Amino acid sequence: MAGTIPTHYTADRLWTTQGWTRDAGVQIDDGGHVTGLQPGRGERLGHWVLPGMPNLHSHAFQRAMAGLAERKGKSDDSFWTWRETMYAFAAAIGPEELKAVAAQLYVEMLKSGYTQVCEFHYLHHQPDGTPYAQPETMSLALIEAAREAGIALTLLPVLYMTGGFDGRPLVPRQRRFGHDVPSYLRLLDALRAHENERLRVGVALHSLRAVPEAAMRDVLAAEARTHRPIHIHIAEQIGEVQDCLATRGARPVEWLLDHAQVDARWTLVHATHLSDEEAAALARSGAVAGLCPTTEANLGDGLFPLADYIDAHGVLGIGSDSHISVSPVEELRWLEYGQRLSTRHRNIAARQQGDSVGEMLWAASLRGGALAAGMPVGELRAGARADLLVLDDRAPVLAARDERSVIDSFLFAGNVPLVRDVMVGGEWVVRDFVHRDEERIAARYRSTVERLAQG
């Protein structure tokens, strides 16, 4: 069938957890998993071959509103004023619109080097809050979009119950997000019937302000034996920290670590505003700090304490969140650049003399992204899914680069696309910079967005 590949490839340079391997072989079975890396004969992949990057945080529908919230409002703009624009846009999105937008987004992700996406999904019901006849309709639209595009998906249906730490009910604009615990668990069960090698269904608690403590305990008890990933928004905004202190007597990350068995199953998205003690405790837990630097910058959230967290051996990964940028290169670049602007020093993520900033960030994000996805990705090794990127060795920006400099050049040397070919689960989805179905998907996206714009 289209996309089926030989079982054996060779690469001049292949990135593994030990760094670059020369003249490497890649053996892939019929299920799309790597079976070995022994040298041998086979089709040449290219000069520089990397594992595909997991994107650990996505709200797919927001791609279609990127750029529509950049005009000055009546007051000082913040996350909370941006949220009003987002709510208005979300009200216009139905299943067909969601599928069209998500498929286009996922094509863009693949072309930039993401091969797995964790979709933090809360548009569950009709705009007035009435469930669809098939309650999982909106989730199925995302599953179909991922299948069309060829990206692997960790679907994270969101539990969203209250409008604040004080337990206030959801306002009309939020009602399509809401579930009680029994209906939420039924949604998980229905979606898990669709799981396969490229689809995993985990859990998302929207935030501490949107999930009461008792509900969190009930969901975690129900999920205790599933070993699936658990994601939560946390400590993104100063106001959130202040409200948590006022109502629960602790900072958000502090409270969560004291009230849940937070471990490597967990991804704490943003975790921007941490005390020194929280940063150290989060690192000890083994949970992933899910960082989304371009969105965090766009919303004026603040800066994560990167250097201290790395020194404490914390785990991190990256996501594109609101998709004002869809590029792991830009997320990693601005993760580092934000720290440089704040500290007025260079090479912050490289903690030892001679270390590469690019290699450290790429390797750390592969590891954290794989944990967040709950799937065997982020590495080229036996047993992992065969997700890989081939860089364009003809690009002038990579001329005269060797193993010591190529990833730094990939991340920090400009904005020319360098991901030439992309494979997911043993199938080519991008060849020579072109996605296998991008014209049809882009045409549908354009007509969808034009229809949304007309109201």
C-alpha positions in Angstrom: 0.0 0.0 0.0 1.0 3.7 -0.3 3.5 4.5 2.4 4.8 1.0 3.0 8.5 0.9 3.3 11.4 -1.6 3.1 12.4 -3.2 6.4 16.0 -1.9 6.3 17.5 1.5 6.0 21.0 3.0 6.5 21.9 6.5 7.8 25.2 8.3 7.6 24.6 9.8 11.0 21.8 8.6 13.4 21.0 10.3 16.7 20.5 7.9 19.7 20.5 8.5 23.4 24.3 8.1 23.3 24.6 10.8 20.6 25.5 10.4 16.9 26.1 7.0 15.5 27.9 6.7 12.1 26.9 4.4 9.3 23.9 3.1 11.3 21.3 0.6 10.1 17.6 0.8 11.0 15.5 -2.3 10.8 11.7 -1.9 11.0 9.1 -4.6 11.3 5.7 -4.8 9.6 4.1 -3.1 12.7 6.2 0.0 12.3 8.6 -0.6 15.2 12.4 -0.5 15.2 13.8 -4.0 15.6 17.5 -3.2 15.5 20.2 -0.7 14.6 22.8 -3.0 13.2 24.7 -1.8 10.1 23.8 -3.5 6.9 22.5 -3.0 3.4 19.4 -0.9 2.8 18.0 2.3 1.3 19.9 5.4 2.4 17.8 7.7 4.6 20.1 10.7 4.5 23.1 12.3 6.3 21.4 13.5 9.5 18.6 11.4 11.0 16.9 12.2 14.3 14.0 10.7 16.3 10.7 12.5 15.8 9.7 15.0 18.5 6.6 14.5 20.7 4.4 17.6 21.1 3.1 17.2 24.6 0.5 20.0 24.7 -2.0 21.0 22.0 -5.4 22.7 21.8 -6.0 21.9 18.1 -9.0 24.3 17.5 -6.9 27.3 18.6 -4.8 27.0 15.4 -7.6 28.7 13.4 -7.6 31.7 15.8 -3.8 32.3 15.8 -3.2 36.0 15.1 -6.7 37.1 15.9 -6.0 38.3 19.5 -3.2 40.7 18.8 -5.0 44.1 19.0 -4.9 46.2 22.2 -8.0 46.0 24.4 -9.6 48.4 26.7 -7.4 47.4 29.6 -4.1 45.8 30.2 -4.2 42.6 28.1 -3.4 39.3 29.7 -4.2 35.6 29.6 -7.6 36.4 31.0 -8.5 38.9 28.2 -7.2 36.5 25.6 -9.4 33.8 27.1 -12.5 35.8 26.2 -11.5 35.8 22.6 -10.8 32.1 22.7 -14.3 31.3 24.3 -16.0 33.3 21.5 -14.1 31.4 18.8 -14.6 28.0 20.5 -18.4 28.5 20.3 -18.3 28.3 16.5 -16.4 25.0 16.3 -18.4 21.8 15.6 -17.1 18.3 14.7 -16.4 18.9 11.0 -14.7 22.2 11.7 -12.6 20.6 14.4 -11.5 17.8 12.1 -10.6 20.2 9.3 -8.6 22.5 11.6 -6.9 19.7 13.5 -5.9 17.9 10.3 -4.2 21.0 8.9 -2.5 21.6 12.2 -1.2 18.0 12.3 0.2 18.3 8.8 2.0 21.5 9.9 3.3 19.6 13.0 4.7 16.7 10.9 6.4 19.0 8.5 8.1 20.8 11.4 9.3 17.6 13.0 6.6 16.6 15.5 5.6 13.0 15.1 3.4 12.5 18.2 0.8 15.0 19.6 -0.8 15.1 23.1 -4.2 16.7 22.5 -5.6 18.4 25.6 -9.2 18.3 24.5 -12.1 20.1 26.2 -14.6 21.0 23.4 -16.8 18.0 24.3 -20.4 19.1 23.8 -22.5 21.3 21.6 -22.0 25.1 22.1 -24.9 25.3 24.5 -23.6 22.5 26.6 -26.0 19.8 25.3 -24.1 16.5 24.7 -24.0 15.1 21.2 -26.1 12.0 20.6 -22.7 10.2 20.5 -21.0 11.9 23.5 -17.5 11.2 22.1 -18.3 12.9 18.7 -15.7 15.8 19.1 -13.0 13.4 20.3 -13.6 11.2 17.3 -13.1 14.2 15.0 -9.6 14.6 16.5 -8.9 10.8 16.1 -9.9 11.0 12.4 -7.9 14.2 11.8 -4.8 12.5 13.3 -5.4 9.4 11.1 -5.8 11.5 8.0 -2.6 13.5 8.7 -0.6 10.4 9.8 0.5 11.7 13.2 0.4 9.6 16.3 -2.1 10.9 19.0 -2.3 10.8 22.7 -5.8 12.0 23.3 -6.4 13.6 26.7 -10.1 14.3 27.2 -10.4 17.0 29.8 -12.4 16.9 33.0 -13.7 20.5 33.6 -16.3 21.0 36.3 -16.1 24.4 38.0 -15.3 28.0 37.1 -12.9 28.7 39.9 -11.3 27.6 43.1 -14.4 28.7 44.9 -16.5 26.1 43.1 -18.6 28.5 41.1 -20.6 26.9 38.3 -19.5 27.0 34.7 -20.6 30.1 32.8 -22.6 29.6 29.6 -19.4 29.8 27.5 -17.8 27.0 29.5 -20.7 24.6 29.5 -19.6 22.7 26.4 -16.5 21.8 28.4 -18.2 20.3 31.4 -18.6 16.7 32.7 -19.4 15.1 36.0 -17.1 12.3 37.1 -19.3 9.4 36.0 -19.9 10.8 32.5 -16.2 11.6 32.2 -15.2 8.1 33.0 -17.7 6.7 30.5 -16.1 9.0 27.9 -12.7 7.5 28.6 -14.1 4.0 28.3 -15.7 4.7 25.0 -12.6 6.2 23.5 -10.3 3.5 24.7 -12.1 1.1 22.5 -10.4 2.9 19.6 -6.8 2.6 20.9 -4.1 1.2 18.6 -0.4 1.5 18.0 -0.8 5.2 17.2 -3.6 6.2 19.6 -3.4 6.3 23.3 -6.1 7.8 25.6 -5.0 9.3 28.8 -6.5 11.7 31.4 -6.5 15.5 31.7 -7.6 17.4 34.7 -8.1 20.9 33.3 -6.6 22.7 36.4 -7.0 22.8 40.1 -9.5 25.7 39.7 -11.7 23.6 37.4 -11.5 20.2 39.2 -12.6 20.0 42.9 -10.5 17.9 45.2 -13.0 15.2 45.7 -13.5 14.8 41.9 -9.7 14.6 41.4 -9.5 11.8 44.0 -12.3 9.8 42.3 -10.7 10.0 38.8 -7.3 9.2 40.1 -8.7 6.2 42.0 -10.4 4.9 38.9 -7.2 5.4 36.8 -4.8 4.0 39.4 -4.2 0.7 37.6 -4.2 1.9 34.0 -0.7 3.3 33.9 -1.9 5.9 31.4 -0.6 9.5 31.3 -2.2 12.2 33.4 -1.9 15.9 32.4 -2.9 19.1 34.2 -2.6 22.9 33.6 -0.9 24.4 36.6 0.6 27.6 38.0 0.4 29.3 34.6 -0.7 32.7 35.9 0.1 34.7 39.1 -3.6 35.1 39.7 -4.0 31.3 39.8 -1.3 31.0 42.4 -2.9 33.7 44.5 -6.3 32.1 44.3 -5.0 28.7 45.2 -3.2 30.2 48.3 -6.4 32.0 49.3 -8.7 28.9 49.0 -6.4 25.9 49.6 -3.6 27.4 51.7 -0.8 26.4 49.4 0.6 27.2 46.0 -0.7 25.0 43.1 2.3 22.7 42.6 2.9 22.5 46.3 -0.8 21.5 46.9 -0.8 19.0 44.1 2.3 17.3 45.3 0.9 17.0 48.8 -2.5 15.6 47.6 -1.7 13.2 44.8 0.9 10.6 44.0 2.6 12.7 41.3 5.2 10.6 39.4 6.4 10.0 35.9 2.8 9.4 34.6 2.1 13.1 35.2 2.7 16.1 33.0 2.3 19.5 34.7 1.7 21.9 31.8 3.3 25.3 32.2 4.2 25.2 35.9 5.5 28.7 35.2 5.3 30.2 38.7 7.2 27.9 41.0 9.0 28.6 44.3 12.5 27.2 44.7 11.0 24.4 46.9 8.3 23.6 44.4 10.8 23.4 41.5 13.0 21.0 43.5 10.0 18.9 44.6 8.7 18.7 41.1 12.0 17.5 39.8 12.2 14.8 42.5 8.7 13.5 41.6 9.8 12.4 38.1 6.9 14.2 36.5 7.3 16.1 33.3 7.2 19.9 33.2 5.3 20.6 30.0 6.7 23.9 28.6 5.2 25.9 25.8 7.5 28.9 25.4 5.9 30.5 22.3 2.4 30.4 23.9 3.7 31.4 27.3 5.4 34.4 25.7 2.3 35.3 23.6 0.1 35.3 26.7 2.6 37.1 28.9 2.7 34.2 31.4 6.2 34.4 32.6 9.4 32.3 32.6 9.9 28.8 34.0 13.0 28.5 36.3 14.9 26.4 33.8 18.4 26.4 35.1 17.5 25.4 38.7 15.1 22.7 37.4 17.8 21.2 35.1 20.3 21.2 38.0 17.8 19.3 40.1 17.6 16.7 37.3 14.0 17.6 36.4 12.2 16.1 33.3 10.8 18.5 30.7 9.2 18.5 27.3 7.7 21.0 24.9 4.3 21.7 23.4 2.9 24.2 20.9 -0.3 24.8 23.0 -2.2 27.6 21.2 -0.2 27.1 18.0 0.8 30.7 17.4 3.9 28.8 16.3 4.0 25.1 15.2 7.7 24.3 15.4 9.8 22.4 17.9 12.8 24.5 16.7 11.0 27.7 17.8 9.8 26.2 21.1 13.4 25.1 22.1 15.0 28.3 20.8 12.7 30.5 22.8 13.0 28.3 25.9 16.6 29.1 25.8 16.4 32.7 24.7 13.9 33.6 27.4 16.4 32.5 29.9 19.2 34.5 28.2 17.1 37.7 28.2 16.2 37.2 31.9 19.7 36.4 33.2 21.7 38.4 30.6 23.9 35.3 30.1 24.3 32.8 27.3 24.0 29.0 26.9 21.8 28.5 30.0 20.5 25.0 29.3 24.0 23.6 28.9 25.1 23.3 32.5 28.6 21.9 32.1 31.6 23.4 30.2 31.6 22.1 26.6 28.0 20.9 26.6 25.8 21.7 23.6 22.6 23.7 24.3 20.9 22.2 21.3 21.7 18.6 22.1 20.7 19.0 25.7 17.3 20.6 24.8 16.6 18.1 22.0 17.4 15.1 24.1 15.5 16.3 27.2 12.4 17.1 25.2 12.5 13.7 23.5 12.6 12.0 26.9 9.9 14.2 28.5 7.7 14.1 25.5 7.8 10.3 25.4 6.7 10.1 29.1 3.9 12.6 28.5 2.7 10.6 25.5 2.7 7.3 27.3 4.0 5.6 24.2 7.4 4.1 23.1 8.6 7.1 21.1 11.3 9.7 21.2 14.1 7.2 20.7 15.5 5.2 17.8 16.0 1.8 19.5 14.7 -1.7 19.4 11.0 -1.8 20.4 10.3 1.9 19.8 7.9 3.1 17.1 9.8 4.0 14.0 9.3 7.8 14.1 12.2 9.7 12.5 13.2 12.9 10.8 15.7 13.4 7.9 17.3 16.8 7.8 18.1 18.5 4.5 21.8 17.9 4.1 21.8 20.2 1.0 20.7 23.2 3.1 23.4 25.9 3.2 22.8 26.4 6.9 24.1 22.9 7.6 27.2 23.2 5.3 30.4 22.2 7.0 28.6 21.1 10.2 29.7 18.0 12.1 28.3 16.0 14.9 29.3 18.6 17.4 27.5 21.5 15.7 24.6 20.1 13.6 21.8 20.2 16.3 22.9 23.6 17.5 22.7 24.8 13.9 19.4 23.1 13.4 17.9 25.0 16.4 19.7 28.3 16.4 20.8 29.2 12.9 17.8 30.7 11.2 14.3 30.0 10.0 14.8 27.9 6.8 12.9 24.6 7.1 15.4 21.8 7.6 13.1 18.8 8.1 13.1 17.2 4.7 11.5 13.7 5.3 9.3 12.4 8.1 8.4 8.9 9.0 5.7 7.8 11.6 5.4 4.2 12.6 7.4 3.1 9.6 5.4 5.1 7.0 6.6 8.1 5.2 4.2 11.0 5.8 6.5 13.8 4.5 8.8 13.4 1.5 11.1 16.2 0.2 9.2 18.8 2.4 5.7 17.8 1.0 3.1 16.0 3.1 1.4 13.1 1.3 -2.1 14.8 1.5 -1.4 18.4 2.2 -3.2 20.0 -0.8 -6.6 18.4 0.0 -6.3 19.0 3.8 -5.2 22.6 3.2 -8.1 23.3 0.8 -10.6 22.0 3.3 -9.0 24.1 6.1 -9.2 27.2 4.0 -12.9 26.8 3.2 -13.6 26.0 6.8 -11.9 29.0 8.2 -13.5 31.3 5.6 -16.9 29.9 6.7 -16.1 30.5 10.3 -15.0 34.1 9.6 -18.4 34.8 8.0 -20.1 33.8 11.2 
